[in-house]
């Protein structure tokens, strides 16, 4: 059974979120979740199914572009060649190499977070959407805040 | 996946005045150095294993190494020190790092199924009904095979594949193999060398084929991996 529609949960007070509004204006928020896509195995990938709630705010193509790039970055992060090299080097140098050379995986996760921030700033915030940091949920799903009145998302 | 429980990069400046995650973490873990080090509560076993590594090595370095340095070769001593440091740092790193603990409360209200109890009287008590509701497992398809993801009541999440709830730490852990490894004996004999070499080879085989020892034991259950 393909889990094609993303699940919705009502907006809950998110004490762990770094996206705390500093403007004092609060708009009702919901959280829309994009679940993992296991069709190609265990590798962490997300479903590209378009959530109908954001229809009209973002085009399906733009959304799919975001998720596809995210999936590509994740596949690159889990590339065994770079990780094998990093681990071997760390082992041989008694883990001092991690002090000088940041592991490939950590660098890719940083890149993913920067990518989502850029997407937020460029397209999504203006439509009242904001991707949350996927590290908070250990990449089990990607979620974004959804301003119900469609006002601009203020971070 | 990126370690978030003991991650220092998710800083406290984002939520001023609120506590850091490790300070309020409900699992059975201990945190040191501002959340940079995490371990379970089973300290005595770790101390025994650590001293079993350090004490014989220290004795060797104290008594045998000066002789070896002068009479055999300095290289022997340097190699031993390098291997000793590697063993100690590996042990500390493994013991004190986040094994991949999944954050809690990701699915606080899962869809549930009410179990019919034929023996029960006509009980319309809401609390009774709640107690008899079990969360339904989630069905996903992995590589074309249908898999049921179980719900963890303690952590309030749907466990991803390969994830297991560790009873000693009271946390759900990604890619769990087993809780702790420590050797009981450190007698330097041929048998131990052979068994260490054999275990190394076996685990290299497992890692290269992306398997865990669970699959080797319960082969029929995990055949689709």
Boltz contact constraints between the chains, C-beta under 6 A:
constraints:
  - contact:
      token1: [A, 1]
      token2: [B, 139]
      max_distance: 6.0
  - contact:
      token1: [A, 18]
      token2: [B, 14]
      max_distance: 6.0
  - contact:
      token1: [A, 38]
      token2: [B, 140]
      max_distance: 6.0
  - contact:
      token1: [A, 38]
      token2: [B, 142]
      max_distance: 6.0
  - contact:
      token1: [A, 41]
      token2: [B, 143]
      max_distance: 6.0
  - contact:
      token1: [A, 94]
      token2: [B, 85]
      max_distance: 6.0
  - contact:
      token1: [A, 94]
      token2: [B, 86]
      max_distance: 6.0
  - contact:
      token1: [A, 94]
      token2: [B, 89]
      max_distance: 6.0
  - contact:
      token1: [A, 95]
      token2: [B, 89]
      max_distance: 6.0
  - contact:
      token1: [A, 109]
      token2: [B, 2]
      max_distance: 6.0
  - contact:
      token1: [A, 135]
      token2: [B, 2]
      max_distance: 6.0
  - contact:
      token1: [A, 135]
      token2: [B, 4]
      max_distance: 6.0
  - contact:
      token1: [A, 137]
      token2: [B, 106]
      max_distance: 6.0
  - contact:
      token1: [A, 138]
      token2: [B, 1]
      max_distance: 6.0
  - contact:
      token1: [A, 138]
      token2: [B, 102]
      max_distance: 6.0
  - contact:
      token1: [A, 138]
      token2: [B, 103]
      max_distance: 6.0
  - contact:
      token1: [A, 139]
      token2: [B, 1]
      max_distance: 6.0
